[in-house]
Every structure is written in C-alpha cells, then in structure tokens.
C-alpha cells in the first residue's frame, strides 16, 4: 500500500511540474529521478551488486 501512495504522489508531482515548469524541465526532472538510482547501482563493485541482488531475492522469498 505505501508504494501505491508513493506512485500516486510521484504522478501528481510530475503533473504539477509539467503544468508549472513546462515539458522540457519536467522531463529533465523525471530523467534525473530515474537516473540517480541507476548511476548509484552502476557505481557499486560486483560483490556489492551480488549482495544487493541476493538481499532483494531474500525479501521476495526467493531463497
């Protein structure tokens, strides 16, 4: 349930940013929000990535 609230809030903020700032700036904000976690993940070394993936599987009940 908390993830749904986050998604709805994100969409609302995106629509407000689109209305107030214009499409180009809103697109840059969305790309920045998506790019930051990706860059953070890519900065991890292989052993840290393995540990992170294993932790995610453990939370999902996959082993």
mmJSON file of the N, C-alpha and C atoms, coordinates in Angstrom:
{"data_MODEL":{"atom_site":{
"group_PDB":["ATOM","ATOM","ATOM","ATOM","ATOM","ATOM","ATOM","ATOM","ATOM","ATOM","ATOM","ATOM","ATOM","ATOM","ATOM","ATOM","ATOM","ATOM","ATOM","ATOM","ATOM","ATOM","ATOM","ATOM","ATOM","ATOM","ATOM","ATOM","ATOM","ATOM","ATOM","ATOM","ATOM","ATOM","ATOM","ATOM","ATOM","ATOM","ATOM","ATOM","ATOM","ATOM","ATOM","ATOM","ATOM","ATOM","ATOM","ATOM","ATOM","ATOM","ATOM","ATOM","ATOM","ATOM","ATOM","ATOM","ATOM","ATOM","ATOM","ATOM","ATOM","ATOM","ATOM","ATOM","ATOM","ATOM","ATOM","ATOM","ATOM","ATOM","ATOM","ATOM","ATOM","ATOM","ATOM","ATOM","ATOM","ATOM","ATOM","ATOM","ATOM","ATOM","ATOM","ATOM","ATOM","ATOM","ATOM","ATOM","ATOM","ATOM","ATOM","ATOM","ATOM","ATOM","ATOM","ATOM","ATOM","ATOM","ATOM","ATOM","ATOM","ATOM","ATOM","ATOM","ATOM","ATOM","ATOM","ATOM","ATOM","ATOM","ATOM","ATOM","ATOM","ATOM","ATOM","ATOM","ATOM","ATOM","ATOM","ATOM","ATOM","ATOM","ATOM","ATOM","ATOM","ATOM","ATOM","ATOM","ATOM","ATOM","ATOM","ATOM","ATOM","ATOM","ATOM","ATOM","ATOM","ATOM","ATOM","ATOM","ATOM","ATOM","ATOM","ATOM","ATOM","ATOM","ATOM","ATOM","ATOM","ATOM","ATOM","ATOM","ATOM","ATOM","ATOM","ATOM","ATOM","ATOM","ATOM","ATOM","ATOM","ATOM","ATOM","ATOM","ATOM","ATOM","ATOM","ATOM","ATOM","ATOM","ATOM","ATOM","ATOM","ATOM","ATOM","ATOM","ATOM","ATOM","ATOM","ATOM","ATOM","ATOM","ATOM","ATOM","ATOM","ATOM","ATOM","ATOM","ATOM"],
"id":[1,2,3,4,5,6,7,8,9,10,11,12,13,14,15,16,17,18,19,20,21,22,23,24,25,26,27,28,29,30,31,32,33,34,35,36,37,38,39,40,41,42,43,44,45,46,47,48,49,50,51,52,53,54,55,56,57,58,59,60,61,62,63,64,65,66,67,68,69,70,71,72,73,74,75,76,77,78,79,80,81,82,83,84,85,86,87,88,89,90,91,92,93,94,95,96,97,98,99,100,101,102,103,104,105,106,107,108,109,110,111,112,113,114,115,116,117,118,119,120,121,122,123,124,125,126,127,128,129,130,131,132,133,134,135,136,137,138,139,140,141,142,143,144,145,146,147,148,149,150,151,152,153,154,155,156,157,158,159,160,161,162,163,164,165,166,167,168,169,170,171,172,173,174,175,176,177,178,179,180,181,182,183,184,185,186,187,188,189],
"type_symbol":["N","C","C","N","C","C","N","C","C","N","C","C","N","C","C","N","C","C","N","C","C","N","C","C","N","C","C","N","C","C","N","C","C","N","C","C","N","C","C","N","C","C","N","C","C","N","C","C","N","C","C","N","C","C","N","C","C","N","C","C","N","C","C","N","C","C","N","C","C","N","C","C","N","C","C","N","C","C","N","C","C","N","C","C","N","C","C","N","C","C","N","C","C","N","C","C","N","C","C","N","C","C","N","C","C","N","C","C","N","C","C","N","C","C","N","C","C","N","C","C","N","C","C","N","C","C","N","C","C","N","C","C","N","C","C","N","C","C","N","C","C","N","C","C","N","C","C","N","C","C","N","C","C","N","C","C","N","C","C","N","C","C","N","C","C","N","C","C","N","C","C","N","C","C","N","C","C","N","C","C","N","C","C","N","C","C","N","C","C"],
"label_atom_id":["N","CA","C","N","CA","C","N","CA","C","N","CA","C","N","CA","C","N","CA","C","N","CA","C","N","CA","C","N","CA","C","N","CA","C","N","CA","C","N","CA","C","N","CA","C","N","CA","C","N","CA","C","N","CA","C","N","CA","C","N","CA","C","N","CA","C","N","CA","C","N","CA","C","N","CA","C","N","CA","C","N","CA","C","N","CA","C","N","CA","C","N","CA","C","N","CA","C","N","CA","C","N","CA","C","N","CA","C","N","CA","C","N","CA","C","N","CA","C","N","CA","C","N","CA","C","N","CA","C","N","CA","C","N","CA","C","N","CA","C","N","CA","C","N","CA","C","N","CA","C","N","CA","C","N","CA","C","N","CA","C","N","CA","C","N","CA","C","N","CA","C","N","CA","C","N","CA","C","N","CA","C","N","CA","C","N","CA","C","N","CA","C","N","CA","C","N","CA","C","N","CA","C","N","CA","C","N","CA","C","N","CA","C","N","CA","C","N","CA","C"],
"label_alt_id":[null,null,null,null,null,null,null,null,null,null,null,null,null,null,null,null,null,null,null,null,null,null,null,null,null,null,null,null,null,null,null,null,null,null,null,null,null,null,null,null,null,null,null,null,null,null,null,null,null,null,null,null,null,null,null,null,null,null,null,null,null,null,null,null,null,null,null,null,null,null,null,null,null,null,null,null,null,null,null,null,null,null,null,null,null,null,null,null,null,null,null,null,null,null,null,null,null,null,null,null,null,null,null,null,null,null,null,null,null,null,null,null,null,null,null,null,null,null,null,null,null,null,null,null,null,null,null,null,null,null,null,null,null,null,null,null,null,null,null,null,null,null,null,null,null,null,null,null,null,null,null,null,null,null,null,null,null,null,null,null,null,null,null,null,null,null,null,null,null,null,null,null,null,null,null,null,null,null,null,null,null,null,null,null,null,null,null,null,null],
"label_comp_id":["UNK","UNK","UNK","UNK","UNK","UNK","UNK","UNK","UNK","UNK","UNK","UNK","UNK","UNK","UNK","UNK","UNK","UNK","UNK","UNK","UNK","UNK","UNK","UNK","UNK","UNK","UNK","UNK","UNK","UNK","UNK","UNK","UNK","UNK","UNK","UNK","UNK","UNK","UNK","UNK","UNK","UNK","UNK","UNK","UNK","UNK","UNK","UNK","UNK","UNK","UNK","UNK","UNK","UNK","UNK","UNK","UNK","UNK","UNK","UNK","UNK","UNK","UNK","UNK","UNK","UNK","UNK","UNK","UNK","UNK","UNK","UNK","UNK","UNK","UNK","UNK","UNK","UNK","UNK","UNK","UNK","UNK","UNK","UNK","UNK","UNK","UNK","UNK","UNK","UNK","UNK","UNK","UNK","UNK","UNK","UNK","UNK","UNK","UNK","UNK","UNK","UNK","UNK","UNK","UNK","UNK","UNK","UNK","UNK","UNK","UNK","UNK","UNK","UNK","UNK","UNK","UNK","UNK","UNK","UNK","UNK","UNK","UNK","UNK","UNK","UNK","UNK","UNK","UNK","UNK","UNK","UNK","UNK","UNK","UNK","UNK","UNK","UNK","UNK","UNK","UNK","UNK","UNK","UNK","UNK","UNK","UNK","UNK","UNK","UNK","UNK","UNK","UNK","UNK","UNK","UNK","UNK","UNK","UNK","UNK","UNK","UNK","UNK","UNK","UNK","UNK","UNK","UNK","UNK","UNK","UNK","UNK","UNK","UNK","UNK","UNK","UNK","UNK","UNK","UNK","UNK","UNK","UNK","UNK","UNK","UNK","UNK","UNK","UNK"],
"label_asym_id":["A","A","A","A","A","A","A","A","A","A","A","A","A","A","A","A","A","A","A","A","A","A","A","A","A","A","A","A","A","A","A","A","A","A","A","A","A","A","A","A","A","A","A","A","A","A","A","A","A","A","A","A","A","A","A","A","A","A","A","A","A","A","A","A","A","A","A","A","A","A","A","A","A","A","A","A","A","A","A","A","A","A","A","A","A","A","A","A","A","A","A","A","A","A","A","A","A","A","A","A","A","A","A","A","A","A","A","A","A","A","A","A","A","A","A","A","A","A","A","A","A","A","A","A","A","A","A","A","A","A","A","A","A","A","A","A","A","A","A","A","A","A","A","A","A","A","A","A","A","A","A","A","A","A","A","A","A","A","A","A","A","A","A","A","A","A","A","A","A","A","A","A","A","A","A","A","A","A","A","A","A","A","A","A","A","A","A","A","A"],
"label_entity_id":["1","1","1","1","1","1","1","1","1","1","1","1","1","1","1","1","1","1","1","1","1","1","1","1","1","1","1","1","1","1","1","1","1","1","1","1","1","1","1","1","1","1","1","1","1","1","1","1","1","1","1","1","1","1","1","1","1","1","1","1","1","1","1","1","1","1","1","1","1","1","1","1","1","1","1","1","1","1","1","1","1","1","1","1","1","1","1","1","1","1","1","1","1","1","1","1","1","1","1","1","1","1","1","1","1","1","1","1","1","1","1","1","1","1","1","1","1","1","1","1","1","1","1","1","1","1","1","1","1","1","1","1","1","1","1","1","1","1","1","1","1","1","1","1","1","1","1","1","1","1","1","1","1","1","1","1","1","1","1","1","1","1","1","1","1","1","1","1","1","1","1","1","1","1","1","1","1","1","1","1","1","1","1","1","1","1","1","1","1"],
"label_seq_id":[1,1,1,2,2,2,3,3,3,4,4,4,5,5,5,6,6,6,7,7,7,8,8,8,9,9,9,10,10,10,11,11,11,12,12,12,13,13,13,14,14,14,15,15,15,16,16,16,17,17,17,18,18,18,19,19,19,20,20,20,21,21,21,22,22,22,23,23,23,24,24,24,25,25,25,26,26,26,27,27,27,28,28,28,29,29,29,30,30,30,31,31,31,32,32,32,33,33,33,34,34,34,35,35,35,36,36,36,37,37,37,38,38,38,39,39,39,40,40,40,41,41,41,42,42,42,43,43,43,44,44,44,45,45,45,46,46,46,47,47,47,48,48,48,49,49,49,50,50,50,51,51,51,52,52,52,53,53,53,54,54,54,55,55,55,56,56,56,57,57,57,58,58,58,59,59,59,60,60,60,61,61,61,62,62,62,63,63,63],
"pdbx_PDB_ins_code":[null,null,null,null,null,null,null,null,null,null,null,null,null,null,null,null,null,null,null,null,null,null,null,null,null,null,null,null,null,null,null,null,null,null,null,null,null,null,null,null,null,null,null,null,null,null,null,null,null,null,null,null,null,null,null,null,null,null,null,null,null,null,null,null,null,null,null,null,null,null,null,null,null,null,null,null,null,null,null,null,null,null,null,null,null,null,null,null,null,null,null,null,null,null,null,null,null,null,null,null,null,null,null,null,null,null,null,null,null,null,null,null,null,null,null,null,null,null,null,null,null,null,null,null,null,null,null,null,null,null,null,null,null,null,null,null,null,null,null,null,null,null,null,null,null,null,null,null,null,null,null,null,null,null,null,null,null,null,null,null,null,null,null,null,null,null,null,null,null,null,null,null,null,null,null,null,null,null,null,null,null,null,null,null,null,null,null,null,null],
"Cartn_x":[0.808,0.0,0.855,1.948,2.752,3.356,3.657,4.22,3.196,1.938,0.88,0.771,0.861,0.791,1.98,3.153,4.327,4.163,3.642,3.454,2.436,1.332,0.31,0.88,1.653,2.289,3.279,4.042,5.001,4.325,3.218,2.476,1.912,1.391,0.839,1.925,3.079,4.183,4.635,4.685,5.067,4.096,2.805,1.808,1.884,2.107,2.244,3.495,4.6,5.832,5.632,4.904,4.628,3.822,2.846,1.981,2.73,3.534,4.196,5.486,6.319,7.654,7.755,6.821,6.897,7.415,7.196,7.503,8.997,9.857,11.28,11.858,11.567,12.112,11.508,10.215,9.578,10.227,10.519,11.185,12.574,13.304,14.633,14.554,13.532,13.357,13.081,12.179,11.851,13.082,13.842,15.054,16.073,16.186,17.096,16.688,15.387,14.894,15.134,15.012,15.242,16.739,17.532,18.956,19.75,19.354,20.15,20.297,19.217,19.409,20.214,20.038,20.781,22.274,22.635,24.049,24.608,23.813,24.253,24.511,23.624,23.807,25.053,25.271,26.432,27.751,27.692,28.91,29.343,28.445,28.804,29.764,30.657,31.51,30.733,31.216,30.45,30.024,30.86,30.466,29.311,29.309,28.213,26.917,27.026,25.832,25.249,26.131,25.656,24.931,25.5,24.893,23.529,23.446,22.196,21.128,21.515,20.547,20.095,21.011,20.646,19.698,19.929,19.054,17.652,17.564,16.273,15.531,16.234,15.601,15.129,15.917,15.556,14.255,14.1,12.872,11.68,11.898,10.799,10.491,11.295,11.054,11.653,12.623,13.193,14.415,14.739,15.861,16.795],
"Cartn_y":[-1.203,0.0,1.274,1.335,2.558,2.835,1.789,2.014,2.67,2.295,2.889,4.379,4.735,6.142,6.903,6.292,6.933,7.155,6.169,6.288,7.383,7.389,8.422,9.801,9.924,11.2,11.619,10.676,10.975,11.45,10.811,11.229,12.633,12.886,14.215,15.29,15.02,15.983,16.18,15.108,15.209,16.059,15.879,16.679,18.153,18.423,19.814,20.431,19.681,20.185,20.438,19.558,19.729,20.997,21.234,22.406,23.702,23.696,24.922,25.194,24.195,24.406,24.194,23.503,23.224,21.816,21.322,19.92,19.578,20.48,20.158,19.999,20.928,20.868,19.682,19.431,18.286,16.982,16.893,15.701,15.537,16.622,16.554,16.116,16.567,16.153,14.66,14.171,12.742,11.917,12.35,11.622,11.614,12.726,12.782,11.825,11.751,10.857,9.4,9.08,7.709,7.415,8.39,8.153,8.015,8.706,8.659,7.248,6.473,5.104,4.222,4.423,3.62,3.908,5.177,5.548,5.011,5.103,4.565,3.07,2.336,0.891,0.587,1.337,1.083,1.437,2.284,2.639,1.546,0.598,-0.49,-1.446,-2.056,-3.066,-4.387,-5.363,-6.6,-7.336,-7.356,-8.069,-7.356,-6.031,-5.282,-5.474,-5.551,-5.791,-7.163,-8.182,-9.531,-9.539,-8.869,-8.808,-8.107,-7.051,-6.313,-7.163,-7.886,-8.752,-9.876,-10.456,-11.535,-11.03,-9.844,-9.279,-9.044,-8.596,-8.399,-9.708,-10.773,-12.085,-12.6,-12.36,-12.817,-12.15,-10.862,-10.149,-10.673,-11.097,-11.607,-13.072,-13.693,-15.08,-16.056,-15.605,-16.463,-17.242,-17.243,-18.082,-17.359],
"Cartn_z":[0.0,0.0,0.0,0.779,0.753,-0.628,-1.393,-2.73,-3.646,-3.482,-4.301,-4.004,-2.737,-2.343,-2.936,-2.909,-3.493,-4.993,-5.684,-7.133,-7.448,-6.714,-6.942,-6.65,-5.573,-5.255,-6.323,-6.837,-7.895,-9.166,-9.514,-10.701,-10.491,-9.304,-9.016,-9.109,-8.52,-8.582,-10.025,-10.792,-12.196,-12.995,-12.747,-13.464,-13.076,-11.787,-11.348,-11.967,-11.973,-12.575,-14.067,-14.721,-16.146,-16.385,-15.545,-15.702,-15.396,-14.322,-13.868,-14.649,-14.806,-15.355,-16.86,-17.424,-18.851,-19.097,-20.301,-20.584,-20.545,-20.997,-21.049,-19.642,-18.772,-17.403,-16.654,-16.857,-16.197,-16.669,-17.957,-18.486,-17.876,-17.736,-17.121,-15.662,-14.948,-13.55,-13.483,-14.338,-14.344,-14.706,-15.708,-16.088,-14.948,-14.232,-13.093,-11.988,-11.721,-10.67,-11.052,-12.322,-12.774,-12.841,-13.258,-13.489,-12.19,-11.134,-9.9,-9.331,-9.156,-8.655,-9.609,-10.912,-11.893,-11.779,-11.685,-11.552,-10.235,-9.169,-7.879,-7.948,-8.628,-8.777,-9.592,-10.66,-11.513,-10.824,-9.804,-9.077,-8.094,-7.798,-6.894,-7.593,-6.813,-7.421,-7.479,-8.245,-8.481,-7.209,-6.189,-4.965,-4.261,-4.293,-3.679,-4.466,-5.79,-6.609,-6.314,-6.185,-5.854,-4.526,-3.534,-2.211,-2.276,-3.045,-3.19,-3.883,-4.94,-5.627,-4.715,-3.946,-3.034,-1.955,-1.486,-0.471,-1.046,-2.272,-2.915,-3.089,-3.477,-3.623,-2.28,-1.236,0.091,0.54,0.252,0.619,-0.144,-1.386,-2.205,-1.888,-1.039,-0.688,-1.685,-2.449,-3.476,-3.049,-1.78,-1.409,-0.558],
"occupancy":[1.0,1.0,1.0,1.0,1.0,1.0,1.0,1.0,1.0,1.0,1.0,1.0,1.0,1.0,1.0,1.0,1.0,1.0,1.0,1.0,1.0,1.0,1.0,1.0,1.0,1.0,1.0,1.0,1.0,1.0,1.0,1.0,1.0,1.0,1.0,1.0,1.0,1.0,1.0,1.0,1.0,1.0,1.0,1.0,1.0,1.0,1.0,1.0,1.0,1.0,1.0,1.0,1.0,1.0,1.0,1.0,1.0,1.0,1.0,1.0,1.0,1.0,1.0,1.0,1.0,1.0,1.0,1.0,1.0,1.0,1.0,1.0,1.0,1.0,1.0,1.0,1.0,1.0,1.0,1.0,1.0,1.0,1.0,1.0,1.0,1.0,1.0,1.0,1.0,1.0,1.0,1.0,1.0,1.0,1.0,1.0,1.0,1.0,1.0,1.0,1.0,1.0,1.0,1.0,1.0,1.0,1.0,1.0,1.0,1.0,1.0,1.0,1.0,1.0,1.0,1.0,1.0,1.0,1.0,1.0,1.0,1.0,1.0,1.0,1.0,1.0,1.0,1.0,1.0,1.0,1.0,1.0,1.0,1.0,1.0,1.0,1.0,1.0,1.0,1.0,1.0,1.0,1.0,1.0,1.0,1.0,1.0,1.0,1.0,1.0,1.0,1.0,1.0,1.0,1.0,1.0,1.0,1.0,1.0,1.0,1.0,1.0,1.0,1.0,1.0,1.0,1.0,1.0,1.0,1.0,1.0,1.0,1.0,1.0,1.0,1.0,1.0,1.0,1.0,1.0,1.0,1.0,1.0,1.0,1.0,1.0,1.0,1.0,1.0],
"B_iso_or_equiv":[0.0,0.0,0.0,0.0,0.0,0.0,0.0,0.0,0.0,0.0,0.0,0.0,0.0,0.0,0.0,0.0,0.0,0.0,0.0,0.0,0.0,0.0,0.0,0.0,0.0,0.0,0.0,0.0,0.0,0.0,0.0,0.0,0.0,0.0,0.0,0.0,0.0,0.0,0.0,0.0,0.0,0.0,0.0,0.0,0.0,0.0,0.0,0.0,0.0,0.0,0.0,0.0,0.0,0.0,0.0,0.0,0.0,0.0,0.0,0.0,0.0,0.0,0.0,0.0,0.0,0.0,0.0,0.0,0.0,0.0,0.0,0.0,0.0,0.0,0.0,0.0,0.0,0.0,0.0,0.0,0.0,0.0,0.0,0.0,0.0,0.0,0.0,0.0,0.0,0.0,0.0,0.0,0.0,0.0,0.0,0.0,0.0,0.0,0.0,0.0,0.0,0.0,0.0,0.0,0.0,0.0,0.0,0.0,0.0,0.0,0.0,0.0,0.0,0.0,0.0,0.0,0.0,0.0,0.0,0.0,0.0,0.0,0.0,0.0,0.0,0.0,0.0,0.0,0.0,0.0,0.0,0.0,0.0,0.0,0.0,0.0,0.0,0.0,0.0,0.0,0.0,0.0,0.0,0.0,0.0,0.0,0.0,0.0,0.0,0.0,0.0,0.0,0.0,0.0,0.0,0.0,0.0,0.0,0.0,0.0,0.0,0.0,0.0,0.0,0.0,0.0,0.0,0.0,0.0,0.0,0.0,0.0,0.0,0.0,0.0,0.0,0.0,0.0,0.0,0.0,0.0,0.0,0.0,0.0,0.0,0.0,0.0,0.0,0.0],
"pdbx_formal_charge":[null,null,null,null,null,null,null,null,null,null,null,null,null,null,null,null,null,null,null,null,null,null,null,null,null,null,null,null,null,null,null,null,null,null,null,null,null,null,null,null,null,null,null,null,null,null,null,null,null,null,null,null,null,null,null,null,null,null,null,null,null,null,null,null,null,null,null,null,null,null,null,null,null,null,null,null,null,null,null,null,null,null,null,null,null,null,null,null,null,null,null,null,null,null,null,null,null,null,null,null,null,null,null,null,null,null,null,null,null,null,null,null,null,null,null,null,null,null,null,null,null,null,null,null,null,null,null,null,null,null,null,null,null,null,null,null,null,null,null,null,null,null,null,null,null,null,null,null,null,null,null,null,null,null,null,null,null,null,null,null,null,null,null,null,null,null,null,null,null,null,null,null,null,null,null,null,null,null,null,null,null,null,null,null,null,null,null,null,null],
"auth_seq_id":[1,1,1,2,2,2,3,3,3,4,4,4,5,5,5,6,6,6,7,7,7,8,8,8,9,9,9,10,10,10,11,11,11,12,12,12,13,13,13,14,14,14,15,15,15,16,16,16,17,17,17,18,18,18,19,19,19,20,20,20,21,21,21,22,22,22,23,23,23,24,24,24,25,25,25,26,26,26,27,27,27,28,28,28,29,29,29,30,30,30,31,31,31,32,32,32,33,33,33,34,34,34,35,35,35,36,36,36,37,37,37,38,38,38,39,39,39,40,40,40,41,41,41,42,42,42,43,43,43,44,44,44,45,45,45,46,46,46,47,47,47,48,48,48,49,49,49,50,50,50,51,51,51,52,52,52,53,53,53,54,54,54,55,55,55,56,56,56,57,57,57,58,58,58,59,59,59,60,60,60,61,61,61,62,62,62,63,63,63],
"auth_comp_id":["UNK","UNK","UNK","UNK","UNK","UNK","UNK","UNK","UNK","UNK","UNK","UNK","UNK","UNK","UNK","UNK","UNK","UNK","UNK","UNK","UNK","UNK","UNK","UNK","UNK","UNK","UNK","UNK","UNK","UNK","UNK","UNK","UNK","UNK","UNK","UNK","UNK","UNK","UNK","UNK","UNK","UNK","UNK","UNK","UNK","UNK","UNK","UNK","UNK","UNK","UNK","UNK","UNK","UNK","UNK","UNK","UNK","UNK","UNK","UNK","UNK","UNK","UNK","UNK","UNK","UNK","UNK","UNK","UNK","UNK","UNK","UNK","UNK","UNK","UNK","UNK","UNK","UNK","UNK","UNK","UNK","UNK","UNK","UNK","UNK","UNK","UNK","UNK","UNK","UNK","UNK","UNK","UNK","UNK","UNK","UNK","UNK","UNK","UNK","UNK","UNK","UNK","UNK","UNK","UNK","UNK","UNK","UNK","UNK","UNK","UNK","UNK","UNK","UNK","UNK","UNK","UNK","UNK","UNK","UNK","UNK","UNK","UNK","UNK","UNK","UNK","UNK","UNK","UNK","UNK","UNK","UNK","UNK","UNK","UNK","UNK","UNK","UNK","UNK","UNK","UNK","UNK","UNK","UNK","UNK","UNK","UNK","UNK","UNK","UNK","UNK","UNK","UNK","UNK","UNK","UNK","UNK","UNK","UNK","UNK","UNK","UNK","UNK","UNK","UNK","UNK","UNK","UNK","UNK","UNK","UNK","UNK","UNK","UNK","UNK","UNK","UNK","UNK","UNK","UNK","UNK","UNK","UNK","UNK","UNK","UNK","UNK","UNK","UNK"],
"auth_asym_id":["A","A","A","A","A","A","A","A","A","A","A","A","A","A","A","A","A","A","A","A","A","A","A","A","A","A","A","A","A","A","A","A","A","A","A","A","A","A","A","A","A","A","A","A","A","A","A","A","A","A","A","A","A","A","A","A","A","A","A","A","A","A","A","A","A","A","A","A","A","A","A","A","A","A","A","A","A","A","A","A","A","A","A","A","A","A","A","A","A","A","A","A","A","A","A","A","A","A","A","A","A","A","A","A","A","A","A","A","A","A","A","A","A","A","A","A","A","A","A","A","A","A","A","A","A","A","A","A","A","A","A","A","A","A","A","A","A","A","A","A","A","A","A","A","A","A","A","A","A","A","A","A","A","A","A","A","A","A","A","A","A","A","A","A","A","A","A","A","A","A","A","A","A","A","A","A","A","A","A","A","A","A","A","A","A","A","A","A","A"],
"auth_atom_id":["N","CA","C","N","CA","C","N","CA","C","N","CA","C","N","CA","C","N","CA","C","N","CA","C","N","CA","C","N","CA","C","N","CA","C","N","CA","C","N","CA","C","N","CA","C","N","CA","C","N","CA","C","N","CA","C","N","CA","C","N","CA","C","N","CA","C","N","CA","C","N","CA","C","N","CA","C","N","CA","C","N","CA","C","N","CA","C","N","CA","C","N","CA","C","N","CA","C","N","CA","C","N","CA","C","N","CA","C","N","CA","C","N","CA","C","N","CA","C","N","CA","C","N","CA","C","N","CA","C","N","CA","C","N","CA","C","N","CA","C","N","CA","C","N","CA","C","N","CA","C","N","CA","C","N","CA","C","N","CA","C","N","CA","C","N","CA","C","N","CA","C","N","CA","C","N","CA","C","N","CA","C","N","CA","C","N","CA","C","N","CA","C","N","CA","C","N","CA","C","N","CA","C","N","CA","C","N","CA","C","N","CA","C","N","CA","C","N","CA","C"],
"pdbx_PDB_model_num":[1,1,1,1,1,1,1,1,1,1,1,1,1,1,1,1,1,1,1,1,1,1,1,1,1,1,1,1,1,1,1,1,1,1,1,1,1,1,1,1,1,1,1,1,1,1,1,1,1,1,1,1,1,1,1,1,1,1,1,1,1,1,1,1,1,1,1,1,1,1,1,1,1,1,1,1,1,1,1,1,1,1,1,1,1,1,1,1,1,1,1,1,1,1,1,1,1,1,1,1,1,1,1,1,1,1,1,1,1,1,1,1,1,1,1,1,1,1,1,1,1,1,1,1,1,1,1,1,1,1,1,1,1,1,1,1,1,1,1,1,1,1,1,1,1,1,1,1,1,1,1,1,1,1,1,1,1,1,1,1,1,1,1,1,1,1,1,1,1,1,1,1,1,1,1,1,1,1,1,1,1,1,1,1,1,1,1,1,1]
}}}
